[in-house]
Amino acid sequence: MHDCRGDRANLLKDFGILIGPVFDTQIAYSYINPRATFRVGFNKLCQLLNAPTNPLKNTFHGIYRIRPAIWKERPLTQEMLIYAAADVRHLHNFYLRMSKGIKPNQQPGFERRCQEAILKDEGDHNFRF
């Protein structure tokens, strides 16, 4: 996943789903590029890894601000399906490439940060599996 916090919170709040261990590409980027002083957005990560960006990213960020429950609406529109597919299309390749960039001595800290990202609730309820 890329920046699993939002998806984690929505899956829990909307559907009562707790996700398991994840490889968060945003957290991985911070380990591979420790001098980076920003959270890398998904399209920026795509650019950095020479992958096509999600052309609908900016459009959907604007729509989501106006209609935060858009992903609960059914049926999903063709545009929503294209957006969602573009947002996950390269994640497996990113995982394969980025996992090699995390040094063995960094692995425990990386795994802890990914675990914290999926367990920490916005209200600090500290959900546990």
WOBEL-V444906 format. One record per residue. N is the residue number from 1. RES is the residue in one small letter. SS is DSSP state (2 for helix, 1 for strand, 0 for the rest). PHI is phi as a letter, one per 20 degrees, with the letter a starting at -180 (NA if undefined). BURIAL is # if it has 9 or more other ideal C-beta (glycine too) atoms within 8 Angstrom, else .. Layout:
<<N RES SS PHI BURIAL> <N RES SS PHI BURIAL>>
This chain:
<<1 m 0 NA #> <2 h 0 d #> <3 d 0 l #> <4 c 2 f #> <5 r 2 g .> <6 g 2 f .> <7 d 2 f #> <8 r 2 g #> <9 a 2 f #> <10 n 2 f #> <11 l 2 f #> <12 l 2 f #> <13 k 2 f .> <14 d 2 e .> <15 f 2 c .> <16 g 0 m .> <17 i 0 e .> <18 l 0 d #> <19 i 0 e #> <20 g 0 e .> <21 p 0 g .> <22 v 0 c #> <23 f 0 d #> <24 d 0 e #> <25 t 2 f #> <26 q 2 f #> <27 i 2 f #> <28 a 2 g #> <29 y 2 g #> <30 s 2 f #> <31 y 2 e #> <32 i 2 f #> <33 n 0 c .> <34 p 0 f .> <35 r 0 e .> <36 a 0 f .> <37 t 0 d .> <38 f 0 b .> <39 r 0 e .> <40 v 0 e #> <41 g 0 f .> <42 f 2 f #> <43 n 2 f #> <44 k 2 f .> <45 l 2 f #> <46 c 2 g #> <47 q 2 f #> <48 l 2 f .> <49 l 0 d #> <50 n 0 l .> <51 a 0 d #> <52 p 0 f .> <53 t 0 e .> <54 n 0 e #> <55 p 0 f .> <56 l 0 e #> <57 k 2 g #> <58 n 2 f .> <59 t 2 g .> <60 f 2 f #> <61 h 2 f .> <62 g 2 f .> <63 i 2 f #> <64 y 2 f #> <65 r 2 f .> <66 i 2 f .> <67 r 0 c .> <68 p 0 f .> <69 a 0 e .> <70 i 2 g #> <71 w 2 f .> <72 k 2 e .> <73 e 0 f .> <74 r 0 c .> <75 p 0 f .> <76 l 0 f .> <77 t 0 f .> <78 q 2 g .> <79 e 2 f .> <80 m 2 f #> <81 l 2 f #> <82 i 2 f #> <83 y 2 g #> <84 a 2 f #> <85 a 2 f .> <86 a 2 f #> <87 d 2 f #> <88 v 2 d .> <89 r 0 g .> <90 h 0 d #> <91 l 2 f #> <92 h 2 f .> <93 n 2 f .> <94 f 2 f #> <95 y 2 g #> <96 l 2 f .> <97 r 2 f #> <98 m 2 f #> <99 s 2 f #> <100 k 0 f .> <101 g 0 e #> <102 i 0 e #> <103 k 0 f .> <104 p 2 g .> <105 n 2 f .> <106 q 2 e #> <107 q 2 g #> <108 p 2 f .> <109 g 2 f .> <110 f 2 f #> <111 e 2 f #> <112 r 2 f .> <113 r 2 f #> <114 c 2 f #> <115 q 2 f #> <116 e 2 f .> <117 a 2 f #> <118 i 2 e #> <119 l 2 e #> <120 k 0 f #> <121 d 0 e #> <122 e 0 g .> <123 g 0 e .> <124 d 0 m .> <125 h 0 e .> <126 n 0 l .> <127 f 0 f .> <128 r 0 c .> <129 f 0 e .>>
